[in-house]
Amino acid sequence: MKNDIDYKVGDIVRMKKAHPCGSYEWDVLRVGMDFGIKCRGCGHYVLLPRAKFEKAVREVLVHKED
C-alpha cells in the first residue's frame, strides 16, 4: 500500500501510539529515506525509516505549505 501524502519539514503529525511522555503529536524535522521527528510533549528526537513512519502516522494535523 503506497501512501500518497507528501510530508514536508514543519508538518505536525499525530501518531497511532503515544510516546511514553503521553503525547501523540510530533514535529517533522527531516524528510527523505529516514524521517526525523521531535515529540511535542518532551522534545525527544527520533529517526525512523520512511516505511515505519508512514505506517505509524494517523493524520497530519498541520500541513506546511510552501
C-alpha positions in Angstrom: 0.0 0.0 0.0 1.5 3.3 -1.1 1.0 6.4 1.0 0.1 9.4 -1.2 0.7 12.1 1.4 3.6 14.5 0.7 5.2 15.2 4.0 7.3 18.4 4.5 9.6 19.7 7.1 7.4 21.7 9.6 4.4 19.4 9.4 2.8 18.3 12.7 1.6 14.7 12.7 -0.5 12.6 15.1 0.9 9.1 15.6 -1.1 5.9 16.3 0.7 5.2 19.5 1.5 7.6 22.3 5.1 8.5 23.2 6.0 7.4 26.8 5.5 11.0 27.9 1.9 10.8 26.8 2.0 13.0 23.7 0.7 11.8 20.3 1.9 14.9 18.4 5.3 15.1 16.6 7.1 17.8 14.5 8.6 16.6 11.3 12.2 18.0 11.2 13.8 15.8 8.4 12.3 14.1 5.3 13.8 11.6 3.0 14.6 7.9 3.3 14.5 8.5 7.0 12.2 10.8 8.9 13.5 12.9 11.8 10.6 13.7 14.2 10.5 15.5 17.6 8.0 14.9 20.3 5.9 18.0 21.0 5.5 16.8 24.6 9.0 16.3 25.9 11.2 17.2 22.9 12.7 13.7 22.3 14.1 13.3 18.8 13.7 10.1 16.9 14.9 9.0 13.4 12.6 6.5 11.7 12.8 4.7 8.3 10.2 6.0 5.8 8.1 2.8 5.8 7.8 2.7 9.6 7.0 6.4 9.8 4.2 6.2 7.2 2.7 3.2 8.9 2.7 4.9 12.3 1.1 8.2 11.2 -2.6 8.5 11.9 -3.1 12.0 10.5 -1.4 15.3 9.5 -2.6 18.0 12.0 -0.8 20.9 10.4 0.5 20.7 6.8 3.3 23.2 6.0 2.7 25.0 2.7 5.5 26.4 0.5 
